[in-house]
Amino acid sequence: MKVDFKKSFDSYKAKRGKFSITHVPTLQYLMIDGHKGPVSAEFSLAIQELYPVAYTLKFMSKLTFKKDYVVPPLEALWWADDMDVFTTKFDQSKWDWTVMIMTPDWITEDMLKTAVDQVAAKKNEKSANTIRLEKFNEGTCAQILHIGAYAEEGPILKKMHDEFIPENGYKMQGKHHEIYFSDFRKTAPEKLRTILRQPVVIQD
């Protein structure tokens, strides 16, 4: 049976127009770091590097362990020295990011190296050394499902940061997190489905 982590983990579930607090377990990801916004060439290149490796690992898992799964959605961590660039200023030139895809915990570093080499061989190029395998523990988070263009996220994030989080006894920590259920290259902006997430801790 093929595992779909979007269905088995509550952290992949959120409602439109309703903030919620959820606990995110420690998960393993394929990760690539970069700079500037989601429409930048660097961001697109990272996605192009990440997906072939993610799917190669899926097929390796099915062949080696007889464990098949749906490749989870693309995700990204976003941060900047001035977090207002995400809400009011919306200056994408100041954004830093880590683009990532969740990967089952039975996937190993050796499997990643093999997958990267296989993808590089198919493309007739050198292996990319930018992809890493890393455990990520977010813990308690506030999140909401946003349907619409990325440029319309600002007011929602501001309400999350300035109202929902403090009013529920929390304060922000860590990096802004987005989970993309739609392919922005193929989906109309008004139909994009994205979970907006912010790690939090209880206020002192």
Buried (B, 14 or more C-beta within 10 A) or exposed (E): EEBEBBEEBEBBEBEEEEBBBBEBEEBBBBBBBBBBBBEBEBBBBBBEBBBBBBBBBBEBBEEEEEBEBEBBBBBBBBBBEEBBBBBEEBEBEBBBBBBBBBBBEEBEEEBBBBBBBBBBEEEEEEBBEBBBBEEBEBBBBBBBBBBBBBEEBBEBBBBBBEEBBEEEEBEBEBBBBBBBBBEBEEEEEEEBBBBBBBBBEEEE
